[in-house]
Amino acid sequence: MEFARLAEALGGETMAVEAGGRSELAPFMLRFGTGPEVQVYPELVEGACVGAVFVVARADAAETPRIVLRAEDAIDRGGKALGINRELQLGDAAFDAAVYVESEAPDALVAQVLAAPAARAAAQALVRGPAGEVQLGEGRVTAKLTAAQLEAPAAAPELLASLRALAEAMAVPKDMPTRAELVRRRPVGHIFAIAFAWLVTLALAVVLRPPQVLAWQPVFAGIGIGALLWLAVCGGLALVLRGAPDSLRWLSICAAAFLLTTPFAGMKLALYANAALDAGAEEALRLPARVVDRGETRVVIEVEGPAPGQSRTRLHVPMDRVVGTLSEAPGTLTLTIRPGALGWAWLVDVRP
C-alpha cells in the first residue's frame, strides 16, 4: 500500500514535511477521542517506502531504557536450554512462552514496566500479530509493518489498537535509573578482551610465516588443528558472553568473526611448532628442479620428488631461505630438509 493511501485510509492528519521531502511520504498523525495519539512515519530504503513505523509518545517515560519485545522462536528457546541466553520470566505463562524480552535494564525495572496484565496482553497480541516486534522506552512505544503486511485490511487497525493499549498500560517506575547511569554500569571489559583476541588471531593468520613444508597433507592437518582451536575459542566465548537475553546472537557473530582467522592462525602455529620443536637431523637432497617464478620476497621452484611418493612438488621459498644465487635454469638444486616435530618434513634452505 502506498504511504499516502495509508494515511487516507486511516484518516491521518498530515504532519509537517521537511524541506526537500516528498509529499506522498509525509508522516501523519492519528487522533482518537480518548487515549494517546499515534504518529506514523514511512520506513525508507534507498528512497523507497518499504513499510510504516507507528509511534506512540510517552513523555513521562523519556528516561525508560530500551526494551524490545518480540516473538520467541526456536533459537531463543535453544539458547536458554543451553544456558547461554538468560531471559526475564514474569510469571505469566502465556506471555513468557510467546514473548521474548531483550533489555539491558535491570530485571526489576522491566518487570515493573510490564506489571499490568493489560500491558502483557497487548504486547503478546502485537508480537503474535503482524508486528512481530515492539520497542518500549526512551519516551515512546514503536512497532513496524512492512508494505506487504499493510496490504491486509485489518493489519493496521489491529496494530493500532494493541499499540495504544500497551502504551496506556505500561508503567513508568519511579526509582528508574537514567540511561547515562545504565551506560556507566554496563560492563565492557569483555568486549575489549574479545577484540584483542581476534586481532591476535588475525595477526598470526596474516603475519606469521612458518617454514615451507614439503606436502599439502600437513597444511590440511594444520587447518584441522586450527578448527579445534576455533571450537575451544567458541567455548570460551560462550562462557564470557552468556547471561544476557541476546547472548546467543553475539556468540554467533563473534564465532563467525573468529572463523575467519582462527583456523588459519592455528594452522600456521602448528607448522611453526613443527619446525621450532624439531630435534631431527638435517638431510641434504640433490634433486632435479626448475625456477618457475622469481620475486623480491620469494622464489617459486618445482622439484622432483622431495617427499616419498611424490613425483613433482612446487615450493614457494622465501628469499631468506635461499643460500647463494639461483640461475634461471639451475637443472638441479640442493634442498636441506628436516623431519619435523610432528612428522611433517619441512624445508630449511635451498642452495644452487
C-alpha positions as CSV (number, residue, x, y, z in Angstrom):
1,M,0.0,0.0,0.0
2,E,1.3,3.5,-0.9
3,F,2.1,5.6,2.2
4,A,-0.2,8.4,1.1
5,R,-3.0,6.0,0.6
6,L,-2.4,4.5,4.0
7,A,-2.8,8.0,5.6
8,E,-6.1,8.4,3.7
9,A,-7.4,5.0,4.7
10,L,-6.7,5.6,8.4
11,G,-7.9,9.2,8.4
12,G,-4.5,10.6,9.3
13,E,-3.6,14.2,9.8
14,T,-0.6,15.1,7.7
15,M,2.4,16.4,9.7
16,A,5.0,19.0,8.5
17,V,7.2,17.8,5.6
18,E,10.9,18.6,5.8
19,A,12.4,20.8,3.2
20,G,13.1,18.7,0.1
21,G,10.8,15.9,1.3
22,R,8.2,14.2,-0.9
23,S,4.6,15.0,-0.1
24,E,3.4,11.4,-0.8
25,L,5.8,10.3,2.1
26,A,4.7,12.9,4.6
27,P,4.3,11.5,8.1
28,F,0.8,11.7,9.6
29,M,-0.9,11.6,13.0
30,L,-3.9,9.7,14.1
31,R,-6.0,11.3,16.8
32,F,-8.6,9.5,18.9
33,G,-11.4,10.7,21.1
34,T,-9.6,9.3,24.2
35,G,-6.2,7.8,24.8
36,P,-2.9,8.6,23.1
37,E,-2.4,9.7,19.6
38,V,-0.3,7.8,17.1
39,Q,2.4,9.2,14.8
40,V,3.1,7.2,11.6
41,Y,6.3,7.6,9.6
42,P,7.4,5.9,6.3
43,E,10.2,3.4,6.5
44,L,12.6,4.2,3.7
45,V,15.2,2.1,2.0
46,E,17.1,3.9,-0.8
47,G,14.3,6.4,-1.1
48,A,11.6,3.7,-1.5
49,C,8.9,3.2,1.1
50,V,9.1,-0.4,2.4
51,G,6.8,-0.1,5.4
52,A,5.4,2.2,8.1
53,V,6.6,2.9,11.6
54,F,3.9,3.5,14.2
55,V,4.9,5.5,17.3
56,V,3.0,6.4,20.5
57,A,4.7,9.0,22.6
58,R,5.0,8.7,26.4
59,A,6.6,11.9,27.7
60,D,6.8,10.6,31.2
61,A,8.9,7.6,30.0
62,A,11.7,9.6,28.4
63,E,14.3,8.0,30.7
64,T,12.9,4.5,30.4
65,P,15.6,2.2,28.9
66,R,15.0,0.5,25.7
67,I,13.0,-2.8,26.0
68,V,12.5,-5.0,22.9
69,L,9.6,-7.5,22.9
70,R,9.5,-9.9,20.0
71,A,8.1,-13.3,19.2
72,E,10.1,-16.1,20.9
73,D,11.5,-18.6,18.4
74,A,13.3,-21.9,18.4
75,I,16.7,-20.2,18.5
76,D,15.7,-18.3,21.7
77,R,14.5,-21.4,23.3
78,G,17.6,-23.3,22.3
79,G,19.8,-20.5,23.7
80,K,18.0,-20.7,27.0
81,A,18.2,-24.5,27.1
82,L,22.0,-24.4,26.5
83,G,22.4,-21.9,29.4
84,I,23.7,-19.2,27.0
85,N,20.7,-16.8,26.9
86,R,19.1,-15.6,30.1
87,E,15.6,-14.1,29.7
88,L,13.5,-12.4,32.4
89,Q,10.4,-14.5,33.2
90,L,7.4,-12.5,34.5
91,G,5.4,-15.4,35.9
92,D,2.7,-15.1,33.2
93,A,2.9,-18.5,31.4
94,A,1.2,-17.4,28.2
95,F,3.4,-14.2,28.0
96,D,6.6,-15.9,28.9
97,A,6.1,-18.6,26.2
98,A,5.1,-16.2,23.5
99,V,7.2,-13.1,24.1
100,Y,11.0,-12.8,24.3
101,V,12.2,-9.9,26.3
102,E,15.5,-8.1,25.5
103,S,16.8,-5.2,27.5
104,E,20.0,-4.0,29.3
105,A,17.8,-2.6,32.1
106,P,17.6,-4.4,35.4
107,D,15.1,-7.2,35.6
108,A,13.2,-5.5,38.4
109,L,12.7,-2.4,36.2
110,V,11.5,-4.4,33.2
111,A,9.1,-6.3,35.5
112,Q,7.6,-3.0,36.8
113,V,7.1,-1.7,33.2
114,L,5.2,-4.8,32.2
115,A,3.5,-5.5,35.6
116,A,-0.1,-4.8,34.4
117,P,-1.8,-7.8,32.8
118,A,-3.3,-5.4,30.1
119,A,0.3,-4.4,29.1
120,R,1.4,-8.0,28.7
121,A,-1.8,-9.0,26.8
122,A,-1.3,-6.1,24.4
123,A,2.4,-6.9,23.9
124,Q,1.5,-10.5,23.3
125,A,-1.1,-9.5,20.7
126,L,1.5,-7.3,18.9
127,V,4.3,-9.9,18.6
128,R,1.9,-12.7,17.7
129,G,0.2,-10.4,15.1
130,P,1.7,-8.7,12.1
131,A,4.2,-6.5,14.0
132,G,6.4,-9.4,15.3
133,E,8.4,-6.9,17.4
134,V,7.7,-3.8,19.6
135,Q,10.1,-1.5,21.3
136,L,9.4,0.4,24.6
137,G,11.3,3.1,26.3
138,E,13.1,6.4,25.6
139,G,9.7,8.2,25.6
140,R,7.8,6.1,23.0
141,V,6.3,2.8,22.1
142,T,7.2,1.7,18.5
143,A,6.1,-1.0,16.1
144,K,6.5,-1.5,12.3
145,L,4.5,-3.0,9.5
146,T,6.0,-3.9,6.1
147,A,4.4,-2.8,2.8
148,A,3.2,-6.4,2.3
149,Q,1.6,-6.5,5.7
150,L,-0.1,-3.2,5.1
151,E,-2.0,-4.8,2.2
152,A,-4.0,-6.8,4.7
153,P,-7.0,-4.5,5.6
154,A,-7.1,-5.5,9.2
155,A,-3.4,-5.3,9.9
156,A,-3.0,-1.6,10.7
157,P,-6.2,-1.3,12.8
158,E,-5.2,-4.3,14.9
159,L,-1.7,-3.0,15.4
160,L,-3.1,0.4,16.4
161,A,-5.5,-1.0,19.0
162,S,-2.8,-3.1,20.6
163,L,-0.1,-0.5,20.4
164,R,-2.2,2.2,22.1
165,A,-3.3,-0.3,24.8
166,L,0.3,-1.2,25.5
167,A,1.3,2.5,25.7
168,E,-1.5,3.2,28.1
169,A,-1.0,0.1,30.3
170,M,2.8,0.1,30.6
171,A,4.1,1.5,33.9
172,V,6.9,4.0,34.4
173,P,9.0,3.0,37.5
174,K,9.6,5.9,40.0
175,D,13.1,4.7,41.0
176,M,14.3,4.2,37.5
177,P,18.0,4.8,36.7
178,T,18.8,7.2,33.9
179,R,20.2,5.9,30.6
180,A,23.5,7.5,31.4
181,E,23.6,5.6,34.7
182,L,22.9,2.3,32.9
183,V,25.6,3.0,30.4
184,R,28.1,3.6,33.2
185,R,27.1,0.3,34.9
186,R,27.4,-1.7,31.7
187,P,30.5,-4.0,31.7
188,V,32.7,-3.5,28.6
189,G,35.9,-5.2,29.6
190,H,35.0,-8.5,27.9
191,I,34.4,-6.6,24.6
192,F,37.9,-5.2,24.6
193,A,39.3,-8.7,25.5
194,I,37.4,-10.3,22.6
195,A,38.5,-7.7,20.2
196,F,42.1,-8.0,21.3
197,A,42.0,-11.8,21.0
198,W,40.6,-11.5,17.5
199,L,43.3,-9.1,16.5
200,V,45.9,-11.5,17.8
201,T,44.5,-14.4,15.8
202,L,44.3,-12.1,12.7
203,A,48.0,-11.1,13.2
204,L,49.0,-14.8,13.5
205,A,47.0,-15.7,10.4
206,V,48.5,-12.9,8.3
207,V,51.9,-12.1,9.7
208,L,53.3,-15.5,10.9
209,R,55.4,-17.2,8.2
210,P,56.3,-20.8,9.2
211,P,58.8,-22.7,7.1
212,Q,57.6,-24.4,3.9
213,V,56.5,-28.0,4.3
214,L,57.0,-30.5,1.5
215,A,53.4,-31.7,1.1
216,W,49.9,-30.5,1.3
217,Q,48.8,-33.0,4.0
218,P,50.5,-31.1,6.9
219,V,48.7,-27.9,5.7
220,F,45.3,-29.7,5.9
221,A,46.2,-31.3,9.2
222,G,47.2,-27.8,10.5
223,I,43.8,-26.4,9.4
224,G,42.1,-29.2,11.3
225,I,44.1,-28.2,14.4
226,G,43.0,-24.6,13.8
227,A,39.4,-25.8,13.6
228,L,39.8,-27.4,17.1
229,L,41.3,-24.2,18.3
230,W,38.2,-22.4,16.9
231,L,35.9,-24.7,18.8
232,A,37.9,-24.0,22.0
233,V,37.6,-20.3,21.4
234,C,33.8,-20.7,20.9
235,G,33.6,-22.4,24.2
236,G,35.4,-19.5,25.9
237,L,33.2,-17.0,24.1
238,A,30.1,-18.9,25.4
239,L,31.4,-18.6,29.0
240,V,32.2,-14.9,28.6
241,L,29.1,-13.8,26.8
242,R,26.4,-16.0,28.5
243,G,23.9,-14.5,30.8
244,A,22.2,-11.8,28.6
245,P,19.0,-12.1,26.6
246,D,21.0,-11.6,23.3
247,S,24.0,-13.8,24.3
248,L,23.4,-16.4,21.5
249,R,23.2,-13.7,18.8
250,W,26.5,-12.1,20.0
251,L,28.1,-15.6,20.3
252,S,27.1,-16.3,16.7
253,I,28.6,-13.0,15.5
254,C,31.9,-13.5,17.4
255,A,32.2,-17.1,16.4
256,A,31.8,-16.1,12.7
257,A,34.5,-13.4,13.1
258,F,36.9,-15.9,14.7
259,L,36.1,-18.5,12.0
260,L,37.8,-16.1,9.5
261,T,41.1,-16.1,11.4
262,T,41.4,-18.9,14.0
263,P,41.7,-22.0,11.7
264,F,44.5,-20.3,9.7
265,A,46.2,-19.0,12.8
266,G,46.1,-22.5,14.3
267,M,47.4,-24.0,11.1
268,K,50.4,-21.6,11.0
269,L,51.1,-22.1,14.7
270,A,51.1,-25.9,14.2
271,L,53.5,-25.6,11.2
272,Y,55.7,-23.2,13.2
273,A,55.8,-25.5,16.2
274,N,56.6,-28.4,13.9
275,A,59.8,-26.6,12.8
276,A,60.7,-24.8,16.1
277,L,60.5,-28.0,18.2
278,D,62.2,-30.2,15.6
279,A,65.2,-32.1,17.1
280,G,65.8,-34.2,14.0
281,A,68.9,-34.2,11.9
282,E,69.2,-32.2,8.7
283,E,69.3,-34.0,5.3
284,A,70.6,-32.6,2.1
285,L,68.8,-33.8,-1.1
286,R,70.1,-33.0,-4.6
287,L,67.1,-33.0,-6.9
288,P,66.1,-32.0,-10.4
289,A,64.5,-28.6,-10.2
290,R,63.5,-25.5,-12.2
291,V,62.7,-22.0,-11.3
292,V,59.0,-21.2,-12.1
293,D,58.8,-17.6,-10.8
294,R,61.0,-15.2,-9.0
295,G,60.0,-12.1,-6.9
296,E,61.6,-9.8,-4.4
297,T,60.4,-11.8,-1.4
298,R,60.2,-15.3,-2.7
299,V,61.1,-17.7,-5.4
300,V,58.8,-20.5,-6.8
301,I,60.7,-23.7,-7.7
302,E,59.4,-27.0,-8.9
303,V,61.4,-30.0,-7.7
304,E,61.2,-33.8,-8.5
305,G,60.1,-35.9,-5.5
306,P,61.3,-34.2,-2.3
307,A,58.9,-36.4,-0.3
308,P,58.2,-40.1,-0.5
309,G,55.6,-40.9,-3.1
310,Q,55.8,-37.5,-4.8
311,S,56.8,-37.1,-8.4
312,R,56.8,-33.3,-8.5
313,T,56.2,-30.5,-6.0
314,R,56.0,-26.8,-6.3
315,L,57.6,-24.9,-3.4
316,H,57.2,-21.2,-2.5
317,V,60.5,-20.4,-0.9
318,P,61.1,-17.1,1.0
319,M,64.3,-15.4,-0.2
320,D,65.8,-15.6,3.3
321,R,65.9,-19.4,2.9
322,V,67.8,-19.2,-0.4
323,V,71.5,-19.6,0.1
324,G,73.5,-18.3,-2.8
325,T,72.2,-17.1,-6.2
326,L,69.9,-19.3,-8.3
327,S,70.3,-19.2,-12.0
328,E,67.4,-19.0,-14.4
329,A,67.7,-22.7,-15.3
330,P,69.6,-24.4,-12.4
331,G,68.9,-28.0,-13.6
332,T,69.3,-29.4,-10.0
333,L,69.1,-27.8,-6.6
334,T,70.1,-28.9,-3.1
335,L,67.3,-28.9,-0.6
336,T,68.1,-29.1,3.1
337,I,65.2,-30.6,5.0
338,R,64.4,-31.8,8.5
339,P,61.8,-34.4,9.6
340,G,59.6,-32.0,11.8
341,A,58.5,-32.5,15.4
342,L,55.0,-33.5,14.2
343,G,56.4,-35.7,11.4
344,W,55.9,-33.0,8.7
345,A,59.1,-32.7,6.7
346,W,60.0,-29.0,6.2
347,L,62.4,-27.0,4.2
348,V,65.4,-25.5,5.9
349,D,67.0,-23.9,2.8
350,V,67.7,-24.1,-0.9
351,R,71.1,-24.0,-2.5
352,P,72.4,-24.0,-6.1
